Each structure stands twice: as C-alpha cells, then as structure tokens.
Amino acid sequence: MSVVLQIPAAPPAQAHRHFLAKLSLETDVSDVWNDLQNGVANYIIVDARSEKAYQECHVPGAISLPHALISGETTAFLDRSKLLVVYCWSPACNGAAKACAKLAELGFSVKEMLGGMEYWQREGNRIEGSILQEKNPPRPLFSE
C-alpha cells in the first residue's frame, strides 16, 4: 500500500484554508528579494540572529534584533503599523520562529522568511556586512 495514500488528502476547501493560513505567516527569500528589487518592500526586515552574525552578513536594509533580546523595551523604536519579516540562519534554525512568537505577543504583525540567511545566499542575493560572499557573485540590488 502507498505510504502517501495511507492518510487521505484533505478536501480542496480545507487545503485552501490551510495554505492561505500558512502563507499569512510565511514568506520566502525569493519574494523578499523581488520586493527589494522592485522597491515595494514596505515592511521591516528583522535579523533574529546574534549581533555578531548580523555584523558579518545580513539582508540589505535588515535591522538586528536577536531573538533572545526581544522585549517591549528593545522593540519600542519599531513602527507597529508595519509588518515585520523575520529571518535567522536557515531552515534548521528556530530563531526566527522564536522571534516571531515574541513579536506577535508584543502586538506586531509578523511573517517568517523561510530559508533564512542560508537560502538568501544560495540564491545569490546581495548581502551587507563585514564578510563577502565566496561563491556566486551577488546580484545587484536594483536592476540598471
């Protein structure tokens, strides 16, 4: 018997609701890169990794807000009317999820950027920081 078919697929309406709910909480590196390229990233990009990791490399325009330091005091400067798009190292890292949970509890609208810094670099997107990418020359932030 098929392992995939052991559990029946959800009805289409249920699947639609599920995936819309999922997309309301997530985005990915391609979508964020596209928005940056087109000048329509009307949200705040948050790097939830350590300050040291942020200094080495981060998504262009991102702010550093390590998940362990998130509190009412450390987020007081953020515009609560804007969406926060949060990332960490990679799909194997739960720092972005921890940050999103804390930020949502503080009243912020949040989305986790799936893939994190690892997939940002794998796609060859431009980075900022003290280290340079060793593989895949970065794509320019804006097309000329």
C-alpha positions as CSV (number, residue, x, y, z in Angstrom):
1,M,0.0,0.0,0.0
2,S,1.1,3.5,-0.7
3,V,2.6,5.4,2.2
4,V,1.4,8.7,0.7
5,L,-2.2,7.4,0.3
6,Q,-2.5,5.9,3.8
7,I,-3.9,9.1,5.0
8,P,-6.5,10.6,2.6
9,A,-5.8,14.1,1.2
10,A,-7.8,16.9,2.7
11,P,-10.8,18.2,0.7
12,P,-9.8,21.1,-1.6
13,A,-11.6,23.8,0.5
14,Q,-9.8,22.6,3.7
15,A,-6.5,22.6,1.8
16,H,-7.1,26.1,0.5
17,R,-7.8,27.4,4.0
18,H,-4.7,25.7,5.4
19,F,-2.3,27.0,2.8
20,L,-3.7,30.5,3.0
21,A,-3.3,30.5,6.7
22,K,0.3,29.2,6.3
23,L,1.1,32.0,3.7
24,S,-0.3,34.6,6.2
25,L,2.6,33.7,8.5
26,E,5.4,33.0,6.0
27,T,7.2,34.4,3.0
28,D,10.4,33.3,1.3
29,V,13.7,34.7,0.2
30,S,12.6,35.0,-3.4
31,D,9.5,37.1,-2.5
32,V,11.6,39.4,-0.3
33,W,14.3,39.8,-2.9
34,N,11.6,40.6,-5.5
35,D,10.1,43.2,-3.3
36,L,13.6,44.8,-2.7
37,Q,14.3,44.7,-6.4
38,N,11.0,46.5,-7.2
39,G,11.2,49.0,-4.3
40,V,8.0,47.7,-2.8
41,A,9.3,46.2,0.5
42,N,7.1,48.3,2.7
43,Y,7.9,46.3,5.8
44,I,10.8,46.0,8.2
45,I,13.2,43.1,7.7
46,V,14.5,41.7,11.1
47,D,17.6,39.6,11.5
48,A,16.9,37.5,14.6
49,R,20.5,36.0,14.8
50,S,23.2,37.3,17.1
51,E,24.6,40.8,16.6
52,K,27.9,39.2,15.6
53,A,26.3,37.2,12.9
54,Y,24.4,40.3,11.7
55,Q,27.6,42.3,11.5
56,E,29.2,39.6,9.4
57,C,26.3,39.4,6.8
58,H,22.7,40.3,6.6
59,V,19.9,41.0,4.2
60,P,20.2,44.6,2.8
61,G,18.3,47.0,5.0
62,A,17.6,44.5,7.7
63,I,17.8,45.5,11.4
64,S,19.4,43.4,14.0
65,L,17.1,42.2,16.8
66,P,18.4,38.9,18.3
67,H,15.5,36.8,19.4
68,A,16.9,36.3,22.9
69,L,16.8,40.1,23.4
70,I,13.3,40.9,22.2
71,S,11.2,42.8,24.8
72,G,8.9,45.8,25.0
73,E,12.0,48.0,25.6
74,T,14.1,46.6,22.7
75,T,11.2,47.0,20.2
76,A,9.9,50.4,21.3
77,F,11.5,52.1,18.3
78,L,9.7,49.8,15.8
79,D,6.7,51.1,13.8
80,R,3.8,48.9,14.9
81,S,1.9,49.7,11.7
82,K,4.4,47.8,9.6
83,L,4.8,44.1,9.0
84,L,8.0,42.6,10.4
85,V,9.6,40.0,8.2
86,V,11.9,37.9,10.4
87,Y,14.8,35.5,9.5
88,C,17.6,33.6,11.1
89,W,20.3,31.2,9.8
90,S,18.5,28.5,7.9
91,P,15.5,26.1,7.9
92,A,17.3,24.2,10.6
93,C,17.3,27.3,12.9
94,N,14.2,28.2,15.0
95,G,15.4,31.7,16.0
96,A,13.0,33.4,13.5
97,A,10.1,31.3,14.9
98,K,11.1,32.3,18.5
99,A,11.4,36.0,17.4
100,C,8.0,35.9,15.6
101,A,6.3,34.4,18.6
102,K,7.7,37.1,20.9
103,L,7.0,39.9,18.5
104,A,3.4,38.8,17.9
105,E,2.9,38.6,21.7
106,L,4.1,42.2,21.8
107,G,1.4,43.2,19.2
108,F,3.4,43.2,16.0
109,S,2.3,41.7,12.7
110,V,4.9,39.2,11.6
111,K,6.0,36.8,8.8
112,E,8.9,34.4,9.0
113,M,11.2,34.4,5.9
114,L,11.7,30.8,5.1
115,G,15.2,29.7,4.2
116,G,16.9,32.4,6.2
117,M,20.4,33.7,5.5
118,E,21.5,30.3,4.1
119,Y,18.9,30.3,1.3
120,W,19.3,34.1,0.8
121,Q,23.0,33.4,-0.1
122,R,22.3,30.2,-2.0
123,E,20.1,32.2,-4.4
124,G,23.0,34.6,-4.9
125,N,21.2,37.6,-3.4
126,R,23.2,40.6,-2.3
127,I,24.3,40.8,1.3
128,E,25.6,43.6,3.5
129,G,28.2,43.1,6.3
130,S,31.8,42.6,7.0
131,I,32.3,39.4,5.0
132,L,32.0,38.9,1.3
133,Q,30.2,36.0,-0.4
134,E,32.8,33.4,-1.5
135,K,30.5,31.7,-4.1
136,N,28.1,33.1,-6.6
137,P,28.8,36.8,-7.2
138,P,25.9,38.8,-5.7
139,R,23.1,40.1,-7.9
140,P,22.8,43.9,-7.8
141,L,20.0,45.1,-5.5
142,F,18.4,47.1,-8.3
143,S,18.4,46.4,-12.0
144,E,20.2,49.0,-14.0
